Amino acid sequence: MSKIKVKKSEWLEYLESQVNKTLYVWGANDELCVNLLDKLVEMEKSDHKTDEALKNIDRILTLLQKRLLQGCDMLKIRCADCSGLAVGFLLKMGIIKSDATADDFYNMLKKRAVPFSDVQAGDFLFMGTESHKTHVGYAISNQYAIESKNRDVGVVQTKISERGWGWACRPDWYEGDEPEPVKPVLTRELYLKDPYMRGDDVKEVQARLNELGYNCGTADGIFGKKTDIAVKNFQTDNDLTVDGIVGKNTAIKLGFTWEG
C-alpha cells in the first residue's frame, strides 16, 4: 500500500460532487466527456460486441442529453466507470500509479476486510464472485454509497442494504488512519419497560444513537420513551426488526460487541 495519505473528507467531497452529473463510460477514469466523444465506439468495443457497444453508446448519449437539459455544463461533464471513479482521484493524489479494476482494488484491500455491521464512510464495497469482483462502490456513511452504477443513470447515491454488496474493505490511505477502537460491550437486552431500565449500558446506547442522528435527548442512562422511539427509527432505517429492543442484531449494527 502507498505511504501517501489523503484526507477522507476530501475523498468524500469528491464522490459527492460526481452524483447525478458524471456519466458511466467503460474504461473512463474521471475524464471530461468532450475529450471522449470521438472515442466512445473504441472504448465500448474494447469489452463488448459491436451491437452491444452501439446500444451502450446510445444509453450514454441519452443520459448526456438528459444532463444537458438539466443545466449541466457540457464542458464540465465527466465520465467514469465503476473503478474509474476512484482511479481518477487516486492517480491524482499519488495513491496508485496505474489504472485499476474492481478486482484489482479488492486484491489491494482484501487484507483489510470489514463486516457490513461495521461499514463506515470511506470503505470500498464490492460485488462479484469469490474469485472475481466485477463492481465497486464507495460508502459515504454506514447506510449509503456512491457508485458509477450503469450507463442509464451514471454516478448515483444508493442505499447499501438494497444493492447486494458482497464484500467491504477499508483502505489504509486516509490521514489519521488508526487501529480501530475497542468496541463497547452489551451483555443484556435493553428496551422500554416499567420501571425504566437504567445503567451505563443504556447511556452508551443513547450516546451512540445521538451520534448517528437518532435523538434520544440527554444520554442519562434511563431507557425512556424518547430512547424507544430513537431505537425504532434506527431499526427501520437499517432493515432490522422494529421492536424497540436493543438485542444482538441492533447492538451489532450500532457498533457494539454483543455478549448477551
C-alpha positions in Angstrom: 0.0 0.0 0.0 1.1 3.6 -0.6 2.5 5.6 2.3 0.9 8.7 0.9 -2.2 9.8 2.8 -5.2 11.8 1.8 -8.0 13.4 3.8 -11.1 11.2 3.9 -13.2 14.4 3.8 -11.6 15.3 0.5 -12.4 11.9 -0.9 -16.0 12.1 0.2 -16.4 15.6 -1.1 -15.1 14.4 -4.5 -17.5 11.5 -4.6 -20.5 13.7 -3.7 -19.5 16.2 -6.4 -20.0 13.5 -9.0 -23.5 12.4 -8.1 -26.1 12.9 -10.8 -23.5 14.6 -13.0 -20.9 12.1 -14.1 -21.7 9.5 -16.9 -20.8 5.8 -16.9 -18.4 5.1 -19.8 -16.5 1.8 -20.0 -12.8 2.4 -19.2 -13.1 6.1 -18.3 -11.2 7.3 -15.3 -12.9 10.6 -14.3 -12.3 12.2 -17.7 -14.0 15.1 -19.4 -16.8 13.9 -21.7 -15.9 16.2 -24.5 -12.5 14.5 -24.7 -14.1 11.1 -25.1 -16.9 11.6 -27.6 -14.8 10.6 -30.6 -13.5 7.5 -28.7 -16.8 6.1 -27.4 -17.1 3.4 -30.0 -13.5 2.3 -29.5 -13.9 2.3 -25.7 -17.2 0.4 -25.6 -16.0 -2.2 -28.2 -12.9 -3.0 -26.1 -15.1 -5.2 -23.9 -18.4 -5.6 -25.8 -19.6 -6.9 -29.2 -20.3 -4.3 -31.8 -24.1 -4.4 -31.4 -23.9 -4.3 -27.7 -21.4 -1.4 -27.8 -23.7 0.6 -30.1 -26.6 0.1 -27.7 -24.4 1.2 -24.8 -23.3 4.3 -26.6 -27.0 5.2 -27.2 -27.6 4.8 -23.5 -24.7 7.1 -22.7 -25.8 9.8 -25.2 -29.3 9.6 -23.9 -28.1 10.3 -20.3 -25.8 13.0 -21.7 -28.8 14.8 -23.3 -30.7 14.5 -20.0 -27.8 16.1 -18.1 -27.7 19.0 -20.6 -31.4 19.5 -20.3 -30.9 19.6 -16.5 -28.5 22.5 -17.0 -25.1 20.8 -16.7 -22.3 22.4 -18.5 -21.1 20.3 -21.4 -17.5 21.3 -20.8 -17.7 20.1 -17.2 -19.5 16.8 -17.5 -17.2 13.9 -16.7 -17.1 10.2 -17.4 -16.0 7.2 -15.3 -16.8 3.5 -15.0 -17.2 2.0 -11.5 -13.5 1.6 -10.7 -12.6 4.7 -12.8 -14.4 6.9 -10.3 -11.7 6.0 -7.8 -8.8 5.6 -10.2 -9.1 9.3 -11.4 -8.9 10.6 -7.8 -6.3 8.2 -6.5 -4.0 8.7 -9.5 -4.1 12.5 -9.0 -3.3 12.0 -5.3 -0.4 9.6 -6.0 -2.0 6.7 -4.1 -1.9 4.4 -7.1 0.4 4.6 -10.1 -1.8 2.9 -12.8 -5.3 2.0 -13.8 -7.2 -0.5 -11.7 -10.3 -2.6 -12.0 -12.8 -3.5 -9.3 -10.9 -6.8 -8.9 -7.6 -5.0 -8.6 -8.9 -2.8 -5.8 -10.3 -5.8 -4.0 -6.9 -7.6 -4.2 -5.2 -4.4 -2.9 -7.6 -4.1 0.1 -8.8 -7.6 0.9 -6.5 -7.9 4.0 -8.5 -5.0 5.5 -11.9 -6.6 5.0 -14.6 -5.4 7.4 -18.1 -6.8 8.3 -21.1 -5.0 6.9 -22.2 -4.3 10.5 -19.0 -2.1 10.7 -19.1 -0.3 7.4 -18.3 3.4 7.6 -17.6 6.3 5.3 -14.6 5.7 3.0 -14.9 1.9 2.8 -14.9 0.2 -0.6 -17.8 -2.1 -1.4 -17.6 -5.0 -3.9 -19.9 -7.2 -6.0 -18.9 -10.3 -7.9 -17.8 -13.8 -7.1 -15.2 -15.2 -4.7 -12.7 -15.3 -7.5 -13.5 -12.2 -9.4 -15.0 -8.9 -8.3 -17.0 -7.1 -11.1 -18.2 -3.9 -9.5 -17.1 -1.5 -6.8 -18.8 1.3 -4.9 -17.8 3.6 -2.1 -19.5 4.0 1.3 -20.2 7.6 2.3 -21.9 6.5 5.6 -22.9 3.3 7.2 -26.1 3.3 5.2 -25.3 4.9 1.8 -22.8 4.5 -1.0 -21.9 6.4 -4.2 -21.2 4.3 -7.3 -20.9 4.6 -11.1 -23.9 2.3 -11.4 -24.6 1.9 -15.2 -25.0 3.8 -18.5 -28.6 4.7 -17.8 -28.0 6.6 -14.5 -24.3 7.2 -14.3 -22.9 8.1 -10.8 -25.6 7.9 -8.2 -26.1 7.6 -4.4 -27.7 4.3 -3.4 -28.7 2.6 -0.1 -26.1 -0.1 0.8 -28.6 -2.6 2.0 -30.5 -2.5 -1.3 -27.7 -3.2 -3.6 -26.4 -6.7 -2.8 -22.8 -5.8 -2.0 -20.9 -8.9 -1.0 -17.6 -7.6 0.4 -16.4 -4.4 2.2 -12.8 -3.3 2.7 -11.2 -0.3 4.4 -8.3 1.5 2.7 -5.3 2.5 4.8 -4.5 5.7 2.9 -6.6 8.1 4.9 -4.9 10.6 7.1 -5.2 9.7 10.8 -5.7 6.0 10.0 -5.5 4.4 13.4 -6.3 0.9 14.7 -10.0 0.5 15.3 -11.0 1.5 18.8 -12.2 -1.3 21.1 -16.0 -1.7 20.7 -18.2 -1.2 23.8 -19.8 -4.4 25.0 -23.5 -5.1 25.7 -24.4 -8.0 27.9 -28.2 -7.6 28.1 -31.1 -6.6 26.0 -32.3 -3.0 26.5 -35.8 -1.9 26.0 -38.7 0.2 27.3 -40.4 -1.2 30.4 -41.9 -0.1 33.7 -39.9 0.8 35.7 -37.4 2.2 33.2 -34.2 0.2 32.6 -31.1 2.2 33.9 -27.4 1.8 33.6 -24.2 2.8 31.9 -25.0 0.5 29.0 -28.2 2.4 28.4 -26.2 5.6 28.5 -23.7 4.3 25.9 -26.5 3.2 23.6 -28.1 6.7 23.9 -24.8 8.4 23.1 -24.3 6.2 20.1 -27.8 6.9 18.8 -27.4 10.6 19.3 -24.1 10.4 17.4 -25.9 8.8 14.5 -28.6 11.4 14.4 -31.3 9.5 16.3 -32.3 11.9 19.0 -32.6 10.4 22.5 -32.2 13.7 24.3 -29.6 13.8 27.1 -27.7 10.5 27.4 -28.8 10.0 31.1 -28.7 6.2 31.3 -32.5 5.9 31.5 -34.3 4.0 28.8 -37.4 6.1 28.4 -39.9 6.7 25.6 -37.6 9.0 23.6 -34.9 6.4 23.6 -37.5 3.8 22.5 -38.5 5.9 19.5 -34.9 6.5 18.6 -34.2 2.8 18.6 -37.2 2.0 16.4 -36.2 4.7 13.9 -32.7 3.3 13.8 -34.1 -0.2 13.3 -36.4 1.0 10.5 -33.5 2.7 8.6 -31.3 -0.4 8.9 -33.8 -3.1 7.9 -33.9 -4.6 11.4 -36.9 -6.0 13.3 -38.7 -2.9 14.6 -39.4 -3.9 18.2 -37.5 -1.2 20.2 -35.3 -3.8 21.7 -31.5 -3.3 21.6 -30.7 -7.0 21.3 -27.9 -8.8 19.4 -28.6 -7.5 15.8 -29.4 -4.0 16.8 -26.4 -3.8 19.1 -24.0 -5.0 16.4 -25.4 -2.6 13.9 -24.9 0.2 16.4 -21.2 -0.8 16.7 -21.3 -2.8 20.0 -19.9 -6.2 20.7 -22.7 -8.5 21.8 -22.1 -10.8 24.8 -25.7 -11.2 26.0 
